[in-house]
Amino acid sequence: MNNWMRTVAARCLTRRGRDQRGDIPGWVLVTIMTAGLVAAIWVVAEPQLKDLLSNALSSVN
């Protein structure tokens, strides 16, 4: 019984290890697209964010 349980556990762990490697090109694409979206939003929102921050800081003084 012990050998059978070890064999089953080893097979499950081996299969799980193969499934957990991930999709490297997919993660690279997600990272690049996220960086692109942040850059695009930053270009559009930068003036408003600067005004918002300067107004908030001037109201504290």
C-alpha positions in Angstrom: 0.0 0.0 0.0 2.8 2.4 0.8 4.5 1.9 -2.5 1.2 2.5 -4.3 0.6 5.8 -2.5 4.2 6.9 -3.2 3.7 6.1 -6.9 0.4 8.0 -7.1 1.9 11.0 -5.2 4.9 11.1 -7.5 2.8 11.0 -10.6 0.5 13.7 -9.4 3.4 16.0 -8.5 5.1 15.3 -11.8 2.0 16.3 -13.7 1.3 19.3 -11.6 4.9 20.5 -12.1 4.4 20.3 -15.9 1.1 22.3 -15.7 2.6 25.0 -13.5 5.4 26.1 -15.8 3.2 28.9 -17.3 3.1 30.5 -20.7 6.2 32.8 -20.9 5.2 34.5 -24.2 1.8 35.2 -22.7 3.2 36.8 -19.6 5.6 38.9 -21.7 2.8 40.1 -23.8 0.7 41.0 -20.8 3.6 42.9 -19.2 4.3 44.9 -22.4 0.6 45.7 -23.0 0.3 46.9 -19.3 3.3 49.1 -19.7 1.9 50.5 -22.9 -1.5 51.3 -21.3 0.2 53.0 -18.3 2.3 55.1 -20.6 -0.7 56.1 -22.7 -2.8 57.0 -19.7 0.1 58.9 -18.2 0.4 61.0 -21.3 -3.3 62.0 -21.2 -3.6 62.4 -17.5 -0.3 64.1 -16.6 -1.5 67.7 -16.7 -4.6 67.0 -14.7 -2.6 65.0 -12.1 -0.1 67.8 -11.8 -2.9 70.4 -11.2 -4.6 68.0 -8.7 -1.4 67.5 -6.7 -0.4 71.2 -6.7 -3.9 72.2 -5.6 -3.9 69.7 -2.8 -0.5 70.8 -1.6 -1.4 74.5 -1.8 -4.5 73.9 0.2 -2.5 72.2 3.0 -0.3 75.3 3.4 
